[in-house]
């Protein structure tokens, strides 16, 4: 929304620049498009950089009804910066953000295709549709059905892309394909000549925290520094209770006069086991009394272990995201009933998973952990 200012004294140089950067993409709301815009998938957005060579898009402030994954029940696979989203015949394709339909026609290369110019300055492309359900100039809302999914080479899918100023950007910069979640971050678009660069603002400007070892610098931790981890800052897309709907059948610590290195939780046979945090798989396969066993390495000396699965779905070296299905509950190894034995380790030593998780409510606890290499978690 554009704002009017009447007193020059109320406007600092910084606030003026921010207002320009925020207002700039709103020009995308216009409903009149040239013949070239209506005929071509990749064309520059008129006026996008007319007032400034840089603008930011803050995805952290979007409400739930202002974003939708294009095929909410589909399976997304990254391909050349786009996403191939496979699903079932007749599924509905949804608009990602609020915006205006710029192109809706049959194209020689991608069949029935839709391009939506969004109010935030981005454009999204939905290709291989069986039927387009919107017209050029039509305003659409996030989550609104815009097409019926079609396919290519006998497969039911939508080829989905994201553009800025007519150039495709890597969809994974904005989306997490496996979880379908929008990355809660600030995206900066800068024009340099005819090229537009897209970057994520540095970590100090981001709200969230994850335990992904690739997203964290472990140097201070490895050098022996004490670190404080505020679990409240781990965003929802970066953690998951490993077995939703489960109840505890054996707690951490004592069980039958012997030490129990994890917690046993149970739902039903062949239920989905989820990765608790982002990380890298370091072990997957049969392992003595653990049966089918998975170990995932996280940042700051932490790892999680999952055992007794009837089947493992991940391999050593594979990167996984929190909430990703990594196996199915089972009774392999020394298990008397189908369940998940779940462990959390710090620097190779088991710790009580209830330090992190409230097992009764299947939530992450609101607490700050002080961690130091070679010491206990406090």
ABEGO torsion letter per residue (X at the ends): XBBBBABAAABBAAAAAAAAAAAAAAAAABABBBAAAAABABBBBBGAAAABABBBBBAAABBAAABBBABAABBBBBBGGBBBBBBBBGBBBBBABBEBBABBBBBAAAEBBBBBBBAAGBBBBBBGBABBABBBGBBBBBGBBABBBBEBGGBBBBBBBBBBGGBBBBAAAABBAAAGBBBBBBBBBBBBEABBBBBBBBAAABABBBABAAABBAAAAAAGBBBBBBAAABBAAABBBABBGBBBABBBEBBGGBBBABBBBBBBBGBBBBBABBEBBABBEBBEAAEBBBBBBBBGGBBBBBBGBABBABBBGBBBBBGBBABBBBABEBBABBBBBBBBBBGGBBBBAAAABBAAAGBBBBBBBBBBBGBBBX
